[in-house]
Amino acid sequence: MIIPALLTGNVVVVKIPAVGGLVHLLTLEAFASELPPNTISFVSGGGRKTCPPMMKTGLVDGLAFIGGSKAADDLIVSHPEPHRLKVFSQLEAKNMGIFLEDVFDDDDALDQALDVAVSGSLSYNGQRCTALKIFFVPSSKKEAFSSKFQEKVSSLRVGFPWVGIEDHSDASQITPLPNKKRIAYMQGEVGRGVKDGWSEATAAYHAPL
């Protein structure tokens, strides 16, 4: 969203995400070296504290937002002229992965598809808007898919983010959840799975899906 905004003659204010925001230290350096001063500004902090005051100024002409619909609605109505505001939103994405039946007839193709499924759903602990949220699998293959997916997940390396960073072959692939809200959410999903008759381990594997 940043590049199209710049190409159409705008200056941009970027709200850095609370989780993973440190990566933008590299982004800051890249933009600072290539763009005129004040072309892009970065704001850090909680979104509910930082974004509404900016919107209330009326100086924001366009809102580019990825996230939940309630948060987007709250920001839009906080603008003094919401009908003038241009909104570019991608809300509550349910990005899907589709397994066609013939992929189960080729072990190599299935193995590759499962690798993509695991990476797509669990990299960065699933804490990203582009993560795969739901898989569509032929009914006759659901047990095979579930079993093989669990095998892939159970082989992932669990640890702290800094473990193995010098040797990527040993780097942690599943790291701690970023805050108490996410921990409570995951515990709720696991509890729901157990209530439906799954073992706690099986429920944990299915929770991100």
Secondary structure, 3 states (H helix, E strand, C coil): CHHHHHHCCCCEEEECCCCCHHHHHHHHHHHHHHCCCCCEEEECCCHHHHHHHHHHCCCCCEEEEEECHHHHHHHHHHCCCCCCCEEEEEECCCCEEECCHHHHHCHHHHHHHHHHHHHHHHHHHHCCCCCCCEEECCHHHHHHHHHHHHHHHHCCCECCCCCCCCCHHHCCCECCCCCHHHHHHHHHHHHHHHHCCCCHHHHHHHCCC
